[in-house]
Amino acid sequence: MNIEMQSHPGEAVPAEEPVSQWLMNMPEPPTMWQELVGYIRTNVFSKKRNNKTKKKESNPVYSCLKSVFPILTWGRQYKLHMFKKDLMAGLTLASLCIPQSIGYANLAGLDPEYGLYTSVVPPLIYSMMGSSRELAIGPVAVVSLLLSSMVRDLQDPLTDPIAYRKIVFTVTFFAGAFQAIFGLFRLGFLVDFLSHAALVGFMAGAAIVIGLQQLKGLFGLSHFTNKTDVVSVLSSVFHSLHHPWQPLNFVIGSSFLIFILLARFIGKRNKKLFWIPAMAPLISVILATLIVYLTNAETRGVKIVKTIKPGFNRPSVNQLQFNGPHVGQVAKIGIICAIIALTEAIAVGRSFATIKGYRLDGNKEMMAMGFSNIAGSLTSCYVATGSFSRTAVNFSAGCETVVSNIVMAITVMVSLEVLTRFLYYTPTAILASIILSALPGLIDIAGALHIWKLDKIDFLVLVAAFFGVLFASVEIGLLLAVGISFTRIILSSIRPTVEALGRLSKTDIFGDINQYPMATKTQGLLTLRISSPLLCFANANFIRDRILNSVQNVEEEEDVEQEVKKEKVLQVVILDMSCVISVDTSGVVALEELHQELASNDTRLVIASPRWRVLHKLKRAKLDDKMKKENMFMTVGEAVDFYVRARTTSHDMC
């Protein structure tokens, strides 16, 4: 059937230039080089200007400093009443931070003072560069576990603690450098490779592993494994209990664990009493230390912290190792810690920013975290990030700005100078109790159930991360989660669906006939939509075969009615390419083969809604000439209307 291009009745466009000609006369899209230059100019070297105030900055250096250090912007509007709130929040934060930092340093395989150091320099740097008002910076349980489990494979802290410490500082430097690079070049999408489901599973598995590790301190065990998998840890606990151990450690630890959990329960029941759970760890440390000191419990087998070196952060520049035998592995550990730390910090920061009604700048957060850890690596700190538990306390205490972090850091500095001698008699069981009390917040059971109801594949990612961390190692858990996520993306890309479309009654909307059973097909036309953003080497042949199978199925249905209807019913296949944003050479070849296959059966291939770059590729491949330009349409509705009208005209002429 010969169908000529016709214009719509009553169309405002001149007859010699139908709407579809707009499609064919589009300008060429920007080249890849032009896009790259534009991206760098917009995102890397952009300077945000306020259109309302077009006053030029008298000092360009100061303008640049303000973009790097947000404290120069909000510091001008800082008021005394805000400082009062930040002061109370900072002091409350310090009361929770000091015991937690000591415990997390122990978890990381470092001496207690290094946890306190990490609560001084990184928060001070972040307070000048960060964009979150509530985020509390310092050591956290998950990153401490990462360091202890991965660095321990390179160097045992018990045999050579100095070499172990040097590797940790170098890992911290690499983590900070990677974080700063992510922020500088707008590479935040790398953090998104760790999906929400993977993070929930990883955190839950890490929490259980951390909890099992604390059994050593809670029971006062001397013989304990360095491995992190649950089988090795439980086996070590079982065998260690056959050796002599002092139950006083367990009595002290479990008693104060109950006290801390009870305080947390009270704080949850009454939000105004937020300071009770915040102060409970510090009160526990003070009371436990006094009990041990006054009763000489250390002589009865209670294990104590012993010496904590007094004084401020010591320089550690000369301890960084960039030419050692493990530099490659250290860099690998650094990038893993960088991604985990950023994921946790940005997730926590965004959740509280949403509550407060402001927007968190992800790139600035990466830069701030990066420089905080770089500075930390030079001042005897290990990897710091945003803590959910401390941020929640900071928020509940009424903080207004990051000045609360400054107050906390100064308080910790004073504690380093004044209180370290007092902490000599602190039992290790109380540190284990403090860490154990913080772990329930890492296990999101409600979130896991929600993921199960929402998406079973995402739940599989969660389970893989959880059991990988629990029964293998932290690395294996992360690799499994990221691997399954990537496999899902790849499968959805190489095996996309091809949907048969129908028109919804009295509208110009076309939908999947399986999703909308009320949608009606148009006789003589088969309308299909490719539900993939890519038409490339990985899926081109699969999509072509799916389209041909759909055509064959329609023709087989026609064969049943062939005795009644002598003419060929399926005359046009309309291919909706509105979802396809990119096509490569294999995709173009597949379309050419599809066109030839359909043409050999007297069926016309029509392309509707091609995207700018896709159409440009088709024109470059001369496919528009092979298919004829009149077989290109801006919308599916326009294509269907055109061929229905053309067929009606042809029948009238007959």
Disulfide bonds with the S-S distance in Angstrom:
none
